[in-house]
Amino acid sequence: RTGFYCKLCGLFYTSEEMAKISHCRSAIHYRNLQKYLSQLAEEGLKETEGAGSPGPEEGGMVPQFERKKL
């Protein structure tokens, strides 16, 4: 199948145009995007402070984002 998958929210849409219109402009997607950007900023700070701490791919915590309620 073809469509659009939002990695932030874990949702699949069969129509990319509808996903852009209805989902990518939604409050849920925006909150998940803000959380993701905050996480990236924190990881960047940790890397500059010290390279000894494990990242998410090395067994650290991985945040769970909100999912759109159907």
Stockholm file with secondary structure:
# STOCKHOLM 1.0

chainA/1-70         RTGFYCKLCGLFYTSEEMAKISHCRSAIHYRNLQKYLSQLAEEGLKETEGAGSPGPEEGGMVPQFERKKL
#=GR chainA/1-70 SS CCCEEETTTTEEESCHHHIIIIITTSHHHHHHHHHHHHHHHHHHHHHHHCTTSCCGGGTCCCCCCCCCCC
#=GC SS_cons        CCCEEETTTTEEESCHHHIIIIITTSHHHHHHHHHHHHHHHHHHHHHHHCTTSCCGGGTCCCCCCCCCCC
//
